[in-house]
Amino acid sequence: MPVLKYSQTQPEKVSDGIERRLVHTDSLMTAVLDLSGGPKSEPDPFHSHPHEQSCYIASGKVLFLMEGEDPVELQTGDMFYVPSGKPHAIQLLSETARLVDNFSPIREDFL
């Protein structure tokens, strides 16, 4: 069935303060990330991946950092995208945040 209720999914603990829930097709993945333990004094480490990524800030505040760009403070309702292979990171600025990430193609490393 193509419906997945948030309350019926089991979160995967990615690391301290990060839980992830996934839904995907063969070529598109959505990951809901629940962040806690903020505000953080430092950003997460920069990383990159071959996937295109877009993100919607469903709640909270983060600092978005991408190589070659000025850092941008984002809050509920804001969005960003990351081209394939571009180093990027976030820093949690609020106590908690929920990010809705979309990836194409799907992140096999998340499965």
C-alpha positions as CSV (number, residue, x, y, z in Angstrom):
1,M,0.0,0.0,0.0
2,P,1.4,3.4,-0.9
3,V,0.4,5.0,2.4
4,L,2.8,5.2,5.4
5,K,1.4,6.9,8.6
6,Y,4.1,8.6,10.7
7,S,2.6,7.2,13.9
8,Q,2.9,3.7,12.6
9,T,6.6,3.8,11.5
10,Q,9.6,2.8,13.5
11,P,12.2,5.5,13.6
12,E,15.8,4.6,12.9
13,K,18.3,6.1,15.3
14,V,21.0,7.6,13.0
15,S,23.0,9.1,15.8
16,D,22.5,11.0,19.1
17,G,19.7,13.4,18.5
18,I,18.8,12.2,15.0
19,E,15.9,9.8,14.1
20,R,14.9,9.0,10.5
21,R,11.8,7.6,8.9
22,L,11.8,6.6,5.2
23,V,9.4,6.1,2.3
24,H,10.5,5.4,-1.2
25,T,9.8,4.2,-4.7
26,D,12.4,2.8,-7.1
27,S,13.7,6.2,-8.0
28,L,12.6,8.7,-5.3
29,M,13.1,8.7,-1.5
30,T,11.6,10.9,1.3
31,A,13.4,10.9,4.7
32,V,11.8,12.6,7.7
33,L,14.6,13.6,10.1
34,D,13.7,14.5,13.7
35,L,16.6,16.4,15.3
36,S,16.9,17.0,19.0
37,G,19.5,18.2,21.6
38,G,19.9,21.7,20.2
39,P,20.8,24.3,19.9
40,K,24.2,23.0,18.7
41,S,27.4,25.1,19.0
42,E,28.9,23.7,15.9
43,P,27.5,22.4,12.5
44,D,27.5,18.7,11.6
45,P,30.5,17.7,9.5
46,F,30.3,18.6,5.8
47,H,29.3,15.6,3.6
48,S,28.3,15.0,0.0
49,H,26.6,12.3,-2.0
50,P,25.8,11.6,-5.7
51,H,22.1,12.1,-5.1
52,E,20.2,15.3,-5.8
53,Q,18.5,16.5,-2.6
54,S,15.8,18.9,-1.6
55,C,14.7,19.7,1.9
56,Y,11.7,21.3,3.6
57,I,12.0,22.6,7.2
58,A,8.8,21.3,8.8
59,S,9.7,22.7,12.2
60,G,12.5,24.4,14.0
61,K,15.6,26.4,12.9
62,V,18.8,25.3,11.2
63,L,21.8,26.9,9.7
64,F,22.4,25.6,6.2
65,L,25.9,25.6,4.9
66,M,27.0,24.6,1.3
67,E,30.5,24.8,-0.2
68,G,30.9,28.1,-2.1
69,E,27.8,29.7,-0.6
70,D,27.2,32.0,2.4
71,P,25.5,30.2,5.4
72,V,21.8,30.8,5.6
73,E,19.5,30.6,8.7
74,L,16.4,28.6,7.8
75,Q,13.2,28.1,9.8
76,T,9.8,26.4,9.5
77,G,8.5,26.7,6.0
78,D,11.8,27.3,4.3
79,M,13.4,25.0,1.7
80,F,16.8,24.3,0.2
81,Y,18.3,22.1,-2.5
82,V,21.7,20.4,-2.9
83,P,23.1,19.5,-6.3
84,S,24.7,16.1,-6.8
85,G,28.2,15.9,-5.2
86,K,28.1,19.3,-3.5
87,P,29.5,19.4,0.1
88,H,27.0,20.7,2.6
89,A,26.0,20.6,6.3
90,I,23.5,21.9,8.8
91,Q,23.6,23.2,12.3
92,L,20.6,22.8,14.6
93,L,19.8,26.3,16.0
94,S,16.6,25.4,17.9
95,E,15.9,22.8,20.6
96,T,14.4,20.5,18.0
97,A,13.7,20.5,14.2
98,R,12.0,18.3,11.7
99,L,13.4,18.2,8.2
100,V,11.8,16.5,5.2
101,D,14.5,15.4,2.7
102,N,13.9,14.1,-0.8
103,F,16.5,12.3,-2.7
104,S,16.9,11.1,-6.3
105,P,17.9,8.5,-7.0
106,I,17.1,6.8,-3.7
107,R,19.8,6.5,-1.0
108,E,20.6,2.8,-1.0
109,D,22.9,3.5,2.0
110,F,19.8,4.4,4.0
111,L,18.1,1.0,3.4
